[in-house]
Amino acid sequence: MLEDGDHDRFSHIVKKDDQMRGYVLGEAVTALCGKRWVPSRDPEKYPVCPTCLEVLAAIRMGPNSRDG
């Protein structure tokens, strides 16, 4: 279970265009998990957000996939 502040300890998954705009223009971006922030740190130094990974897996499965 994630607690307050845990989202700051992870790298988050965003669209590539949003990521570049965030770094170059200093605009806030929105991760798949819903976190909004202005990217400024090296994401390679942090583990990937588990919520972002879950959302990405669901997206990759597509709308025609169902559990069970």
N, C-alpha and C positions, 0 to 999 in steps of 0.2 A: 504494500500500500504506500502511495506517495504522500508525503507530508508537505506542508507549506515550505517553499524554498527549494524543494527537490528538483523542480524544473530547471533551476539555475545550475545544477550540477551535471547536466546532460547536454549533448549535442542534439539538436532537433532537426527534423527533416522538413525542408521547404522546397518549393519549386525553384529550379535553377535560375530562372529569370528574376524571381523575387530575391533570391540570395544575392545576385550580382547588384541589383538595384539597392539593396540594403547596404552592401559594403561600399559601393561607389557614391551613392547619393545620401547615405545616412538615414534612409527611410526604414520605418518599422516593418517587419515581415511577420507572417503568421505561419506557425508550424502546423503540421498535420494534427497535433494534439490540441491545438488551439492557443498555445502560448504565443504572445506578441512581444517582440523586442527588436532592438536595433543591433544587428550582428556586429561584433567587434573583436571576438576572441577566435582563436584557432580551434575549430571543432574537432580536430584530430586529437586533442588533449583530453577529451571527455568521452565517456561511454554514450552510446546512442540511447535516446529516450525510449523506454519500453512502450509507452503509449503510441508514439510516432511509428514504431515498428509494427505494432498491432494494426494500426490504421492502414499502413502501407501494404501489409499482407492482405487485408480485406479488399483494398483497391485492386491489387494484382489478381485476386481470385475472381473479381468481376461480379456484375449484378446477377448472372445466371447461376452462380454457385450458391449452394445451401448446405448448412450443417445437417447431417443425418439424412 
